[in-house]
Amino acid sequence: MKQVPDPDTPPSAFHVDESANRVVPPPGTPPVVNGFDLNATEAALLLKDAAGGTDVEITIIAVGSEFVMDVVKRPLSMGADELVLVDDPALENLDAFATARVLAKTIEAQGPFDVVLCGRQASDWDNGHVPLVLSELLGFPCISFARNIKVTDSGVRVERSLTDGYQVVDSPLPAVITVTNELGEPRYPTLRGIMAATRKTPTTLSLNDIGVTDGDVAASLELTRLFVPESERRVEIIGGDDEVDAGRQLALRLREENLI
């Protein structure tokens, strides 16, 4: 799960500090849980429902710093069992590879697991790199763009969304699966779930707790410039004595520009 700036914030409220190559959080606008990660949470809850709610435990893992508890506890209020936060000042600006490395170490430290569910991408950078790198580090297959997931006797069966339909993939477990919004809307937290989430204390870990050094999270990608592009528009009004004359003048103007 990733805490991200609210994507519904008006573009005019976003500002970029070009000297530091970072986005300045909009004042007075709290962050949110990445939408695709809520789809992944819903996928986990559906698997738990299908199993009758027994012998299934859902652990949410987030990596970063300056977490807002009311935000990151939302998966708990939806029905997840545990929240693990890897909170360290060195994790403020991570690239995809470093994020995947920290997640892999954290997942391995949490004990045996069957499925790792991720959102297909995050709404801040829209890269979609982390799940793919994570599957390589864990040494498990990765199935992307899942819209439906079912556990079978031999592993898991996933419907992958395609541009012109869907593909059915069977895979052994453990596996890393990325979930798309075509799985369906995440369930809304109930009052009972919200109250239960307020009573749960997240497990907070540092880099030392999972055996990761500051050097391990050094960026592999160099960001040379971050800026808001400026677009200039020029508008020219083509007139005429009447509609026919205006159309003729427009055709002549387009021909002058070698557009026709």
N, C-alpha and C positions, 0 to 999 in steps of 0.2 A: 504494500500500500504506500502511496506517495501523497504527501501534503503539497498542494499546488495553489497558486493564486487562482481566485475565482474567475473562470473563463467568461462569465457573464458580465464582468466588469467592463464598462465602456472603454474603448481604446484610448480615449482622451485622458483617462485616469492613469494609464501606464506611462512610466518614465524610465529611461535607461541612463544609468551612470556610465558614460562612455569611458571615463578615466579608469573605472574599476571593472568594466565589462560585465555589469550585472544589472538586472532589473530591480528597480526600487519598488517595494511593495506599495500598492495604493493605500494611502492613509485612511483609516477607518473602515477598511474592507477586509474582513477576516478571510483566511485561506479556506480551502475546502479539500475533501478527499477527491483524488482523481476519479473522474466518472467511470472510466473503464475498470478501475480497481474495485469500484462498487459492483460492477457487473461480475467480476471475478469472485467477490464475496457472495453474491447471490448464487453463483454456480456452486460454490462450496456448500452453501446452505441447502440447495436442491439435492446435492449428493447425500447430505446428512438426512434430509427428509426421506429420500428414497430408501435409506438404510434403516428407517424407523427411529432415527435419532439416537441409536445406541452404538456404542463402540466407535464413534466418530468424533474426533476432536478437531476443531478449526482454530489454528493459530495465525494471527495476523502479525506480519513483520513489517516495520517501517524503519528506514535508515535516513538520518539527517540531523538537524539541530533546530532548536527553537520551536518545538512542537506545541500546538495549541490543543490542550486536552479535550475540550468540547468538540473539536474537529476529529481528532484521531480516534476517539472512542466511538465514532458512529458505527463501525462494523460490529463492535461489541453490542451496541443497542439493537442491531439487526439480528443478533443471535450467535455471533462468533464467541468462542470460549475463552481465548487468551489473546493478549496484546503484548508484543515484544517490541520495544523501542531501542534501537541502537543510536544513542544520542551522544554526540561528541563534537566539539568545536571544529575538529579537522574535517568533518563531513559536510561543511557548509556548501562547498562548491565541488561536487563530484561529477566526473564524466561517467559514461555508461559502463566502462570496463571496471572502474573502481567501485561503482555501486553494486555491480554483479558480484565482485569479489567479496565485498562485505556481506551481501545477502547469502552467498554460498557458505561462508564461514558460520554465519548465524544459523542457517538452516541445519547444517551438520551438527552444530552444538545443541540444537533443540531435541536431538534424538531421532529415532526411526520415523519415517514418514512415507506416505504412498503417492501423494500427488502434490505438486507445487503449482498453484494457480496464480497467474499474473494478468493484469490488464494488458490489452494489446499494445498500448502506448500511453504516454503521459501527455496531458493537455498543455503542459508548459513548453517542452521542447519538441514534442511530437516525433521523436526519433524511433521508438520501438526497438531499441537495441538490447536493452537489459535482459529480457527473457531469453533471447537467443544466446547471449554470452553466458548467462547463468546455466543454461542447459549444458553447454560445453564444459564449464567448470565442475558441474556436478556429475557429468558423464552419463546423462540420461537423455532420451529422445525428447524432442520439442515438437509439439503440435500447435500450430498457430490458428488464429481467427475462429476459435470454437464458438459455435452457436448452440450446441447441445452436447452434453457429456453423460455417458452412462457407464457404470462399472459392470464389467462382465466377468465370467469365470476365469478368463485368460488374461484380463487386464482392463483396458478401458476402450470404449468406442466413442469416437468424436465426430460430429458433423462440422466440417470446416466450411465457412462461408467463402464463396467465390463470386466473381462479378456476374456470372450467368447461372448461378445455382449453388449447389453445395457438393462437397466431397466427403465420403465416409472413410474414416481412418481407424484401424485397430492398432493398439500399441500395448506392449507389456508395461507393467508398473515396476518401479517409480517412473514418472514422466513429468515434464514441465509442459503446461498447457496455457496458452494465452487466450483470453476471453474477449469477445467483441460484444458490442451493444445489441447485436441481433439475438443474443440469448434472451433478452427481455429486460424490462425495467426492474431495478433492484427494489426489494420490498421496503416499505416504509417502516421505520422503527416504531414499535408500539410503546405505550406509556410504561408498561411493565418492563420492556427491554431497556428503555432509557433509565429507569430507576435501578435496574440490575447493573447497567454499565457504570453508573455513578459510584457504585459500591466496589467495583473491581479496580485494583491497582495494577497498572501495567508493569511488566518486568523491564527495567531499564538497564541496558548494558553499555559499556564503553568499548573502545577498540581493544584495550588490554584484555577485557573479559573474553573476547572471541579470538585472541591471538593474532591481531592485525596491528601492524605498525603504521605510523604516519607515512612512511615511505611506500607502503603497500597501496595507499589510496592516492598517491601522487597522480596527477592527470596524465593520461597517455595522449590526449588530444589538446593541442594548443589553440586557444581561442584568441585570435589576433584582434578582432573588432566586433563589437556588438552595437547596433544602432537601429534606429527607426528610419526606414527608407522614406525619402521625400519624393512625391510624385507631382509633376507639374502638368496642368491641363491647359491647352489652348483651344479656345472656341472661336470659330469664325462663322458669322451668320451670312448665308448666301441669300440675297434678295432678288427681286425681279418685278416686272410690271404685273405679272400674273403667275399662276402656278406653272404654266408651260414655260414661261421665260425663266422662272426660278430653277426649274429642272434643267434647262439648257445651261444656265450659268453654273449650276452645280457640276454638271458633266464636264464643262470646260475647266473648272477649277480642279477636279479630280485628275483630268488629263494632264494638266500642268504639273501636278505632283507625281506623275507617272504611276498613278494608282489604277487607271484604266487605260 
